[in-house]
Amino acid sequence: MKLSEIDTPAVLIDVDRAEANLERFQAYADSHKLAVRPHIKTHKLPRFAKRQVELGAVGITCQKIGEAEVMADAGLKDIFLPYNIIGKSKLDRLVALNKRVQLAVTADSEATVNGLAAAFRKQPKSLIVLVECDTGAGRCGVQSPQEAVALAKLIEASEGLKFAGFMTYPKNGGISENEAFLSAAKQLALDAGLDPRIISNGGSPDMWRAHEVTTATEHRPGTYIYMDRFQVAKGVGSFDDCALTVLATIVSRPTGNRAIIDAGSKSLTSDTLGMEGFGRIVEYPDAVITSLSEEHGTIDLSACGNKPQIGERVRIIPNHACVVSNLFDKVNLISGDEVVEIADVAARGRVD
Ligand SMILES: Cc1ncc(COP(=O)(O)O)c(C=O)c1O
């Protein structure tokens, strides 16, 4: 099947670019003796998770139990879930998952640890738990190295749980704060006789500086496989590295400077990540996608010399590739003009 036969809106994944992105970061990490544990939330496809492991990843990261269940079903064996797992239904699923794979989770409160401990106390296989640290991003995480070690001690003292180290999802550009927090937590843990063998750092925006966080033993990039407009803005790669595009058709040209595409917020998402516009049109880089309704994207062509015609097809690099993956049941894997496979996005919608 050729690219021209795909109906729109549709997601295209350039497999050659994705492969090059994976190989480039794995080589960088290998050269710095840093383990790679990719976050699969970006692609949600078992085939890419397996490829990441083949290339040298020590395991994968999933955000939700539902994603991890899909990956375990597909044969992935080593899964990190950096999330506070709360509530009986999820804890029951966690117990079942821990029987099938090498599993680790995070906790940032006594309440989470106590819930995990109650679920795992009578289990023959302990659950590995890392302490999540807020090193500057302002999301989950204990607020100081002292709190991190206090929680580490509680984990270690809890029957059914095994403390294994610290995890953070850092602030973009917050390398020195991150290193200061993690190295202090590690030292305090060692002083307390604990073994913080995994120090897990993450994110694509600072991934080429991952080696500067010298305390980290592993890095969890997610978006690096596809890249997107935000990562390009952060200098992580170029538009030529972007593997995921949304194929759309120009369905209306109501005025000289306005075009409408058949991709709206249900295809591109309304995520701007603080940038102007809702994506970059590859064929018309000076065009601005100014607004989205659910099934329409409105484009301002005033800066374009050349303007598209009704029926023309365009490819859009979204602001944020990961959220686009979650919107489509299937993606088209392409190489050049050929569609090499239409893949089910197996872990899409697994937000539970
Ligand atoms: C806990 C965690 N680790 C890793 C990642 C991967 O980050 P990125 O997509 O910037 O590579 C994310 C992204 O949201 C995350 O939440």
The ligand as a Gaussian input file, in Angstrom:
#p B3LYP/6-31G(d) Opt

LIG

0 1
 C        7.658000       9.499000      35.005000
 C        8.050000       9.799000      33.613000
 N        9.197000       9.290000      33.135000
 C        9.596000       9.510000      31.856000
 C        8.834000      10.286000      30.997000
 C        9.314000      10.502000      29.608000
 O        9.457000      11.835000      29.327000
 P        9.650000      12.403000      27.856000
 O        8.427000      12.113000      27.116000
 O        9.966000      13.832000      28.044000
 O       10.798000      11.676000      27.270000
 C        7.651000      10.861000      31.480000
 C        6.824000      11.721000      30.638000
 O        5.784000      12.201000      30.946000
 C        7.249000      10.604000      32.809000
 O        6.114000      11.115000      33.320000

